[in-house]
Structure formats: structure tokens, C-alpha cells
Amino acid sequence: MTEIKRILVPTDFSEPADKALTYALDLAAKLGASVTLIHVFDDPFANGVYTGEYMPIPAHIREEILADLRRKLADAVARRGHSEVNLEVQFGSTARTIVDGAAERNIDLIVMGTHGRGGMAHLLLGSVAERVVRTASCPVLTVRSKG
């Protein structure tokens, strides 16, 4: 069995993501593993979805977004009484950035929440968790909120 020393927890600040963070922190404490909490900011304008051209976010707005997201990550960890968590904000396509980041960091396990959408919502919105499960080079544990 592979030893789990590095856990990556992507978050969108939703209830399922919060549950995944709690689960990952508990698991990390038992295994002596490190945890990296990451939020991926998927900017549709950077990908040219609406304009067909690359439109960078102005530097001052980008810095405000980054600062706000870092505060949210720090708050999520502090609410659980932890301080030994690496916090990261990345820009890019959500699933791809998570998978690539896990490979670059030699992550042993990704723990992430899933909204558990079905039917039309799943067809229209897709699932970041599903894409990560399909493409990650390490195991992925999904945590679903009840309901």
C-alpha cells in the first residue's frame, strides 16, 4: 500500500468542500501527512470563452481577488483550529489545474467534495470531481454532502 504523506484538498468554499477539508485534516493527523488547501480561480475571460481573445484581469483587480481568496482559505483552516496547512490560489481551468498541481507536488491523495448533482444539472454543469477522478495520477477520495 502506498504511504500517504501529501494530501491535496481543492475547495470552492461550498459545504461539500468544507466537509472534504475536515475529513482530510482528520486523515492527515492520523497519517502524519501534510495538507495543501487549494482554490482554483477559473476566469472565463482569460480563456477567451466570451470574446475569442485573451483578456487579462487588470493587475490591481487580480491582486484583490488573490488577497480575498487567501483570506478565505486561511479562515477555512483557522475555523478548524489548524495552522500547518499550505494555502494556494491558482488561476486556470479547475480540473486540469488540480490534476497538474497534484502531479507537480507529488501528491499521494486528493480529497475533494462533490455536489452529487444528477440528471440535467450534471449534464449541463459537469463535475469537476468527476474529471479529477478520471485524470488524476493519484487516488482521489470524494466526500459528498448529505441531501
Contact map, one row per residue, 1 for C-alpha under 8 A:
111000000000000000000000000000000000000000000000000000000000000000000000000000000000000000000000000000000000000000000000000000000000000000000000000
111100000000000000000000000000000000000000000000000000000000000000000000000000000000000000000000000000000001000000000000000000000000000000000000000
111110000000000000000000000000000000000000000000000000000000000000000000000000000000000000000000000000000001000000000000000000000000000000000000000
011111100000000000000000000000101000000000000000000000000000000000000000000000000000000000000000000000000001100000000000000000000000000000000000000
001111100000000000000000000100111100000000000000000000000000000000000000000000000000000000000000000000000011000000000000000000000000000000000000000
000111110000000000000000000000001111000000000000000000000000000000000000000000000000000000000000000000000111100000000000000000000000000000000000000
000111111000000000000001000100001111000000000000000000000000000000000000000000000000000000000000000000000011111000000000000000000000000000000000000
000001111100000000000000000000000011110000000000000000000000000000000000000000000000000000000000000001000010111000000000000000000000000000000000000
000000111110000000011001000000000011110000000000000000000000000000000000000000000000000000000000000000000000011100000000000000000000000000000000000
000000011111000010000000000000000000111100000000000000000000000000000000000000000000000000000000010000000000011100000000000000000000000000000000000
000000001111110011001000000000000000111100000000000000000000000000000000000000000000000000000000000000000000000110000000000000000000000000000000000
000000000111110010000000000000000000001100000000000000000000000000000000000000000000000000000000000000000000000000000000000000000000000000000000000
000000000011111011000000000000000000000000000000000000000000000000000000000000000000000000000000000000000000000000000000000000000000000000000000000
000000000011111111000000000000000000000000000000000000000000000000000000000000000000000000000000000000000000000000000000000000000000000000000000000
000000000000111111100000000000000000000000000000000000000000000000000000000000000000000000000000000000000000000000000000000000000000000000000000100
000000000000011111110000000000000000000000000000000000000000000000000000000000000000000000000000000000000000000111100000000000000000000000000011100
000000000111111111111000000000000000000000000000000000000000000000000000000000000000000000000000000000000000000111000000000000000000000000000010000
000000000010111111111100000000000000000000000000000000000000000000000000000100000000000000000000000000000000000010000000000000000000000000000000000
000000000000001111111110000000000000000000000000000000000000000000000000000000000000000000000000000000000000000010000000000000000000000000000011100
000000001000000111111111000000000000000000000000000000000000000000000000000000000000000000000000000000000000001110000000000000000000000000000110000
000000001010000011111111100000000000100000000000000000000000000000000000000000000000000000000000000000000000001100000000000000000000000000000000000
000000000000000001111111110000000000000000000000000000000000000000000000000000010000000000000000000000000000000000000000000000000000000000000000000
000000000000000000111111111000000000000000000000000000000000000000000000000000000000000000000000000000000000001000000000000000000000000000000000000
000000101000000000011111111100000010000000000000000000000000000000000000000000000000000000000000000000000000001000000000000000000000000000000000000
000000000000000000001111111110000010000000000000000000000000000000000000000000000000000000000000000000000000000000000000000000000000000000000000000
000000000000000000000111111111000000000000000000000000000000000000000000000000000000000000000000000000000000000000000000000000000000000000000000000
000000000000000000000011111111101000000000000000000000000000000000000000000000000000000000000000000000000000000000000000000000000000000000000000000
000010100000000000000001111111111110000000000000000000000000000000000000000000000000000000000000000000000000000000000000000000000000000000000000000
000000000000000000000000111111111000000000000000000000000000000000000000000000000000000000000000000000000000000000000000000000000000000000000000000
000000000000000000000000011111111000000000000000000000000000000000000000000000000000000000000000000000000000000000000000000000000000000000000000000
000110000000000000000000001111111000000000000000000000000000000000000000000000000000000000000000000000000000000000000000000000000000000000000000000
000010000000000000000000000111111100000000000000000000000000000000000000000000000000000000000000000000000000000000000000000000000000000000000000000
000111100000000000000000001111111110000000000000000000000000000000000000000000000000000000000000000000000000000000000000000000000000000000000000000
000011100000000000000000000100011111000000000000000000000000000000000000000000000001100000000000000000000000000000000000000000000000000000000000000
000001111000000000000001100100001111100000000000000000000000000000000000000000000001110000000000000000000000000000000000000000000000000000000000000
000001111000000000000000000000000111110000000000000000000000000000000000000000000000111100000000000000000000000000000000000000000000000000000000000
000000011110000000001000000000000011111000000000000000000000000000000000100000000000111100000000000000000000000000000000000000000000000000000000000
000000011110000000000000000000000001111100000000000000000000000000000000100000000000001111000000000000000000000000000000000000000000000000000000000
000000000111000000000000000000000000111110000000000000000000000000001000100000000000000111000000000000000000000000000000000000000000000000000000000
000000000111000000000000000000000000011111000000000000000000000000000000000000000000000011111100110000000000000000000000000000000000000000000000000
000000000000000000000000000000000000001111100000000000000000000000000000000000000000000011111100000000000000000000000000000000000000000000000000000
000000000000000000000000000000000000000111110000000000000000000000000000000000000000000000111100000000000000000000000000000000000000000000000000000
000000000000000000000000000000000000000011111110000000000000000000000000000000000000000000111000000000000000000000000000000000000000000000000000000
000000000000000000000000000000000000000001111111110000000000000000000000000000000000000000000000000000000000000000000000000000000000000000000000000
000000000000000000000000000000000000000000111111111001110000000000000000000000000000000000000000000000000000000000000000000000000000000000000000000
000000000000000000000000000000000000000000111111100001111000000000000000000000000000000000000000000000000000000000000000000000000000000000000000000
000000000000000000000000000000000000000000111111100011000000000000000000000000000000000000000000000000000000000000000000000000000000000000000000000
000000000000000000000000000000000000000000011111111111100000000000000000000000000000000000000000000000000000000000000000000000000000000000000000000
000000000000000000000000000000000000000000011111111110000000000000000000000000000000000000000000000000000000000000000000000000000000000000000000000
000000000000000000000000000000000000000000011001111100000000000000000000000000000000000000000000000000000000000000000000000000000000000000000000000
000000000000000000000000000000000000000000001001111111000000000000000000000000000000000000000000000000000000000000000000000000000000000000000000000
000000000000000000000000000000000000000000000001111111000000000000000000000000000000000000000000000000000000000000000000000000000000000000000000000
000000000000000000000000000000000000000000000011101111100000000000000000000000000000000000000000000000000000000000000000000000000000000000000000000
000000000000000000000000000000000000000000001111001111110000000000000000000000000000000000000000000000000000000000000000000000000000000000000000000
000000000000000000000000000000000000000000001101000011111000000000000000000000000000000000000000000000000000000000000000000000000000000000000000000
000000000000000000000000000000000000000000001100000001111100000000000000000000000000000000000000000000000000000000000000000000000000000000000000000
000000000000000000000000000000000000000000000100000000111110110000000000000000000000000000000000000000000000000000000000000000000000000000000000000
000000000000000000000000000000000000000000000000000000011111110000000000000000000000000000000000000000000000000000000000000000000000000000000000000
000000000000000000000000000000000000000000000000000000001111111000000000000000000000000000000000000000000000000000000000000000000000000000000000000
000000000000000000000000000000000000000000000000000000000111111100000000000000000000000000000000000000000000000000000000000000000000000000000000000
000000000000000000000000000000000000000000000000000000001111111110000000000000000000000000000000000000000000000000000000000000000000000000000000000
000000000000000000000000000000000000000000000000000000001111111111000000000000000000000000000000000000000000000000000000000000000000000000000000000
000000000000000000000000000000000000000000000000000000000011111111100000000000000000000000000000000000000000000000000000000000000000000000000000000
000000000000000000000000000000000000000000000000000000000001111111110000000000000000000000000000000000000000000000000000000000000000000000000000000
000000000000000000000000000000000000000000000000000000000000111111111000000000000000000000000000000000000000000000000000000000000000000000000000000
000000000000000000000000000000000000000000000000000000000000011111111100000000000000000010000000000000000000000000000000000000000000000000000000000
000000000000000000000000000000000000000000000000000000000000001111111110000000000000000000000000000000000000000000000000000000000000000000000000000
000000000000000000000000000000000000000000000000000000000000000111111111000000000000000000000000000000000000000000000000000000000000000000000000000
000000000000000000000000000000000000001000000000000000000000000011111111100000000000000010000000000000000000000000000000000000000000000000000000000
000000000000000000000000000000000000000000000000000000000000000001111111110000000000001110000000000000000000000000000000000000000000000000000000000
000000000000000000000000000000000000000000000000000000000000000000111111111000000000000000000000000000000000000000000000000000000000000000000000000
000000000000000000000000000000000000000000000000000000000000000000011111111100000000000000000000000000000000000000000000000000000000000000000000000
000000000000000000000000000000000000111000000000000000000000000000001111111110000000001000000000000000000000000000000000000000000000000000000000000
000000000000000000000000000000000000000000000000000000000000000000000111111111000000001000000000000000000000000000000000000000000000000000000000000
000000000000000000000000000000000000000000000000000000000000000000000011111111100000000000000000000000000000000000000000000000000000000000000000000
000000000000000001000000000000000000000000000000000000000000000000000001111111110000000000000000000000000000000000000000000000000000000000000000000
000000000000000000000000000000000000000000000000000000000000000000000000111111111110100000000000000000000000000000000000000000000000000000000000000
000000000000000000000000000000000000000000000000000000000000000000000000011111111110000000000000000000000000000000000000000000000000000000000000000
000000000000000000000000000000000000000000000000000000000000000000000000001111111100000000000000000000000000000000000000000000000000000000000000000
000000000000000000000100000000000000000000000000000000000000000000000000000111111100000000000000000000000000000000000000000000000000000000000000000
000000000000000000000000000000000000000000000000000000000000000000000000000011111110000000000000000000000000000000000000000000000000000000000000000
000000000000000000000000000000000000000000000000000000000000000000000000000011111111100000000000000000000000000000000000000000000000000000000000000
000000000000000000000000000000000000000000000000000000000000000000000000000011001111100000000000000000000000000000000000000000000000000000000000000
000000000000000000000000000000000110000000000000000000000000000000000000000000000111110000000000000000000000000000000000000000000000000000000000000
000000000000000000000000000000000111100000000000000000000000000000000000000010000111111000000000000000000000000000000000000000000000000000000000000
000000000000000000000000000000000011100000000000000000000000000000000000000000000001111100000000000000000000000000000000000000000000000000000000000
000000000000000000000000000000000001110000000000000000000000000000000100110000000000111110000000000000000000000000000000000000000000000000000000000
000000000000000000000000000000000001111000000000000000000000000000000100000000000000011111000000000000000000000000000000000000000000000000000000000
000000000000000000000000000000000000011110000000000000000000000001001100000000000000001111100000000000000000000000000000000000000000000000000000000
000000000000000000000000000000000000011110000000000000000000000000000000000000000000000111110000100000000000000000000000000000000000000000000000000
000000000000000000000000000000000000000111100000000000000000000000000000000000000000000011111000100000000000000000000000000000000000000000000000000
000000000000000000000000000000000000000111100000000000000000000000000000000000000000000001111101100000000000000000000000000000000000000000000000000
000000000000000000000000000000000000000111100000000000000000000000000000000000000000000000111111100000000000000000000000000000000000000000000000000
000000000000000000000000000000000000000111000000000000000000000000000000000000000000000000011111110000000000000000000000000000010000000000000000000
000000000000000000000000000000000000000000000000000000000000000000000000000000000000000000001111111000000000000000000000000000011011000000000000000
000000000000000000000000000000000000000000000000000000000000000000000000000000000000000000011111111100000000000000000000000000000001000000000000000
000000000000000000000000000000000000000100000000000000000000000000000000000000000000000001111111111110000000000000000000000000000000000000000000000
000000000100000000000000000000000000000100000000000000000000000000000000000000000000000000000111111111000000000000000000000000000001000000000000000
000000000000000000000000000000000000000000000000000000000000000000000000000000000000000000000011111111100000000000000000000000000001001110000000000
000000000000000000000000000000000000000000000000000000000000000000000000000000000000000000000001111111110000000000000000000000000000000000000000000
000000000000000000000000000000000000000000000000000000000000000000000000000000000000000000000000111111111000000000000000000000000000000000000000000
000000010000000000000000000000000000000000000000000000000000000000000000000000000000000000000000011111111110010000000000000000000000000101000000000
000000000000000000000000000000000000000000000000000000000000000000000000000000000000000000000000001111111110000000000000000000000000000111000000000
000000000000000000000000000000000000000000000000000000000000000000000000000000000000000000000000000111111110000000000000000000000000000000000000000
000000000000000000000000000000000000000000000000000000000000000000000000000000000000000000000000000011111110000000000000000000000000000000000000000
000001000000000000000000000000000000000000000000000000000000000000000000000000000000000000000000000001111111000000000000000000000000000000000000000
000011110000000000000000000000000000000000000000000000000000000000000000000000000000000000000000000001111111110000000000000000000000000001000000000
011111100000000000000000000000000000000000000000000000000000000000000000000000000000000000000000000000000111110000000000000000000000000001100000000
000101110000000000000000000000000000000000000000000000000000000000000000000000000000000000000000000000000011111000000000000000000000000001111000000
000000111100000000000000000000000000000000000000000000000000000000000000000000000000000000000000000001000011111100000000000000000000000001111000000
000000111100000000011011000000000000000000000000000000000000000000000000000000000000000000000000000000000000111110000000000000000000000000011110000
000000001110000110011000000000000000000000000000000000000000000000000000000000000000000000000000000000000000011111000000000000001000000000011110000
000000000010000111110000000000000000000000000000000000000000000000000000000000000000000000000000000000000000001111100000000000001000000000000111100
000000000000000110000000000000000000000000000000000000000000000000000000000000000000000000000000000000000000000111110000000000101000000000000111100
000000000000000100000000000000000000000000000000000000000000000000000000000000000000000000000000000000000000000011111000000000000000000000000001100
000000000000000000000000000000000000000000000000000000000000000000000000000000000000000000000000000000000000000001111100000000000000000000000001100
000000000000000000000000000000000000000000000000000000000000000000000000000000000000000000000000000000000000000000111110110000000000000000000000000
000000000000000000000000000000000000000000000000000000000000000000000000000000000000000000000000000000000000000000011111111000000000000000000000000
000000000000000000000000000000000000000000000000000000000000000000000000000000000000000000000000000000000000000000001111111000000000000000000000000
000000000000000000000000000000000000000000000000000000000000000000000000000000000000000000000000000000000000000000000111111100000000000000000000000
000000000000000000000000000000000000000000000000000000000000000000000000000000000000000000000000000000000000000000001111111111000000000000000000000
000000000000000000000000000000000000000000000000000000000000000000000000000000000000000000000000000000000000000000001111111111100000000000000000000
000000000000000000000000000000000000000000000000000000000000000000000000000000000000000000000000000000000000000000000111111111000000000000000000000
000000000000000000000000000000000000000000000000000000000000000000000000000000000000000000000000000000000000000000000001111111000000000000000000000
000000000000000000000000000000000000000000000000000000000000000000000000000000000000000000000000000000000000000000000000111111100000000000000000000
000000000000000000000000000000000000000000000000000000000000000000000000000000000000000000000000000000000000000000000000111111110100000000000000000
000000000000000000000000000000000000000000000000000000000000000000000000000000000000000000000000000000000000000001000000010011111110000000000000000
000000000000000000000000000000000000000000000000000000000000000000000000000000000000000000000110000000000000000000000000000001111111000000000000000
000000000000000000000000000000000000000000000000000000000000000000000000000000000000000000000010000000000000000111000000000000111111100000000100000
000000000000000000000000000000000000000000000000000000000000000000000000000000000000000000000000000000000000000000000000000001111111110000000000000
000000000000000000000000000000000000000000000000000000000000000000000000000000000000000000000010000000000000000000000000000000111111111000000000000
000000000000000000000000000000000000000000000000000000000000000000000000000000000000000000000011011000000000000000000000000000011111111100010000000
000000000000000000000000000000000000000000000000000000000000000000000000000000000000000000000000000000000000000000000000000000001111111100110000000
000000000000000000000000000000000000000000000000000000000000000000000000000000000000000000000000000000000000000000000000000000000111111100000000000
000000000000000000000000000000000000000000000000000000000000000000000000000000000000000000000000001000000000000000000000000000000011111110000000000
000000000000000000000000000000000000000000000000000000000000000000000000000000000000000000000000001001100000000000000000000000000001111111110000000
000000000000000000000000000000000000000000000000000000000000000000000000000000000000000000000000001000100000000000000000000000000000001111100000000
000000000000000000000000000000000000000000000000000000000000000000000000000000000000000000000000000001100011110000000000000000000000000111110000000
000000000000000000000000000000000000000000000000000000000000000000000000000000000000000000000000000000000001110000000000000000000000100111111000000
000000000000000000000000000000000000000000000000000000000000000000000000000000000000000000000000000000000000111100000000000000000001100101111100000
000000000000000000000000000000000000000000000000000000000000000000000000000000000000000000000000000000000000111100000000000000000000000000111110000
000000000000000000010000000000000000000000000000000000000000000000000000000000000000000000000000000000000000001111000000000000001000000000011111000
000000000000000110110000000000000000000000000000000000000000000000000000000000000000000000000000000000000000001111000000000000000000000000001111100
000000000000000100100000000000000000000000000000000000000000000000000000000000000000000000000000000000000000000011110000000000000000000000000111110
000000000000001100100000000000000000000000000000000000000000000000000000000000000000000000000000000000000000000011110000000000000000000000000011111
000000000000000000000000000000000000000000000000000000000000000000000000000000000000000000000000000000000000000000000000000000000000000000000001111
000000000000000000000000000000000000000000000000000000000000000000000000000000000000000000000000000000000000000000000000000000000000000000000000111
